[in-house]
């Protein structure tokens, strides 16, 4: 989303008055409360996803440098709620070296399919030269080369 001053001014001058006219007074305050609640919810989900990732990580297989290969326990991930699993998979891909800005929802969905929809599909290429593959109950994320 573009947060430029011109866009914010357009929202303030056009969109918010239109919402207030359509929905009544207090809509701006209600939007603010909703945004604050969603921020708290997102913070909690991120914390829980990090805990899931820590539980799923196979510590004996973690390369001790940033961007190193990592291995995750598929059973642990599969048992998790999809909202937490997708956040944990995204974090794992970034930790393994995938380019965060180029990592899209489609990539996370492909990772999730390796966890809960596995039917023998091959390795999944990720932005930044990272490859994810499932073998023997483990999801491995690491450099392609």
C-alpha positions as CSV (number, residue, x, y, z in Angstrom):
1,X,0.0,0.0,0.0
2,X,1.2,3.4,-0.9
3,X,1.5,5.6,2.2
4,X,2.4,8.7,0.4
5,X,1.3,12.1,1.8
6,X,-1.0,12.6,-1.2
7,X,-2.8,9.3,-0.7
8,X,-3.2,10.0,3.1
9,X,-4.6,13.5,2.3
10,X,-7.0,12.0,-0.2
11,X,-8.2,9.5,2.4
12,X,-8.6,12.2,5.0
13,X,-10.4,14.6,2.6
14,X,-12.5,12.2,0.6
15,X,-12.8,8.6,1.9
16,X,-13.3,9.3,5.6
17,X,-16.0,11.9,5.1
18,X,-17.8,9.6,2.7
19,X,-17.6,6.7,5.3
20,X,-18.9,9.0,8.0
21,X,-21.7,10.1,5.8
22,X,-22.6,6.5,4.9
23,X,-22.1,4.9,8.3
24,X,-22.7,7.8,10.7
25,X,-20.5,9.6,13.2
26,X,-17.9,7.6,15.1
27,X,-16.7,5.6,12.1
28,X,-13.2,7.1,12.2
29,X,-12.8,6.3,15.9
30,X,-14.1,2.7,15.3
31,X,-11.6,2.3,12.5
32,X,-8.8,3.4,14.9
33,X,-10.0,0.9,17.6
34,X,-10.1,-1.9,15.0
35,X,-6.6,-1.0,13.7
36,X,-5.2,-1.1,17.3
37,X,-6.9,-4.5,17.9
38,X,-5.6,-5.9,14.7
39,X,-2.1,-4.7,15.6
40,X,-2.3,-6.5,18.9
41,X,-3.6,-9.7,17.2
42,X,-0.8,-9.6,14.6
43,X,1.8,-9.2,17.4
44,X,0.4,-12.3,19.2
45,X,0.3,-14.3,16.0
46,X,3.9,-13.5,15.2
47,X,5.0,-14.5,18.7
48,X,3.1,-17.8,18.5
49,X,4.5,-18.5,15.0
50,X,8.1,-17.9,16.3
51,X,7.4,-20.4,19.1
52,X,6.1,-22.9,16.5
53,X,9.2,-22.4,14.4
54,X,11.4,-22.9,17.4
55,X,9.6,-26.2,18.2
56,X,9.7,-27.4,14.6
57,X,13.4,-26.6,14.1
58,X,15.7,-29.6,14.1
59,X,18.6,-28.0,16.1
60,X,21.1,-30.6,15.1
61,X,20.5,-29.7,11.4
62,X,20.6,-25.9,11.7
63,X,23.6,-24.2,10.1
64,X,24.8,-21.6,12.7
65,X,25.1,-18.8,10.2
66,X,22.4,-16.5,8.9
67,X,21.0,-17.8,5.6
68,X,22.1,-21.3,6.4
69,X,20.2,-24.5,5.6
70,X,17.5,-25.4,8.1
71,X,15.4,-28.5,8.7
72,X,11.9,-28.5,10.1
73,X,9.8,-31.3,11.6
74,X,6.8,-31.7,9.3
75,X,4.7,-33.4,11.9
76,X,5.0,-30.4,14.3
77,X,4.1,-28.0,11.5
78,X,1.2,-30.1,10.2
79,X,-0.4,-30.1,13.7
80,X,-0.4,-26.3,14.0
81,X,-3.2,-23.9,13.0
82,X,-2.9,-22.8,9.4
83,X,-2.5,-19.1,10.4
84,X,0.5,-20.0,12.6
85,X,2.0,-22.5,10.2
86,X,2.0,-20.0,7.3
87,X,3.7,-17.4,9.4
88,X,6.3,-19.9,10.6
89,X,7.0,-21.2,7.1
90,X,7.5,-17.6,5.8
91,X,9.9,-16.9,8.7
92,X,11.8,-20.1,8.1
93,X,12.2,-19.3,4.4
94,X,13.5,-15.8,5.2
95,X,15.8,-17.3,7.9
96,X,17.2,-19.7,5.3
97,X,18.0,-16.8,3.0
98,X,14.9,-16.3,0.8
99,X,14.5,-12.7,-0.3
100,X,11.8,-11.4,2.0
101,X,10.5,-8.7,-0.3
102,X,10.1,-11.2,-3.1
103,X,8.6,-14.0,-1.0
104,X,4.9,-14.0,-2.0
105,X,1.8,-15.7,-0.7
106,X,2.1,-18.3,-3.5
107,X,5.5,-19.3,-2.2
108,X,4.2,-19.8,1.3
109,X,1.2,-21.8,-0.1
110,X,3.7,-24.1,-1.9
111,X,5.6,-24.6,1.3
112,X,2.4,-25.3,3.1
113,X,1.5,-27.9,0.5
114,X,4.8,-29.7,1.2
115,X,3.7,-29.9,4.8
116,X,-0.1,-30.7,4.7
117,X,-0.7,-31.6,1.0
118,X,2.4,-33.7,0.2
119,X,2.0,-36.2,-2.6
120,X,5.5,-36.5,-3.8
121,X,6.0,-33.1,-5.4
122,X,9.6,-32.1,-6.0
123,X,11.6,-29.2,-4.6
124,X,10.1,-25.7,-4.5
125,X,12.3,-22.8,-5.7
126,X,12.1,-19.7,-3.6
127,X,13.3,-16.1,-4.2
128,X,17.0,-15.6,-3.4
129,X,18.2,-19.0,-4.7
130,X,16.6,-21.0,-1.9
131,X,15.0,-24.4,-2.4
132,X,12.6,-26.2,-0.1
133,X,12.1,-29.9,-0.2
134,X,10.4,-32.6,1.8
135,X,12.2,-35.8,2.7
136,X,11.6,-38.4,5.4
137,X,9.2,-36.2,7.5
138,X,11.5,-33.2,7.3
139,X,11.2,-29.9,5.4
140,X,14.6,-28.7,4.4
141,X,15.2,-25.1,3.2
142,X,18.6,-24.1,1.9
143,X,20.6,-22.8,-1.0
144,X,20.1,-24.3,-4.4
145,X,23.8,-24.7,-5.0
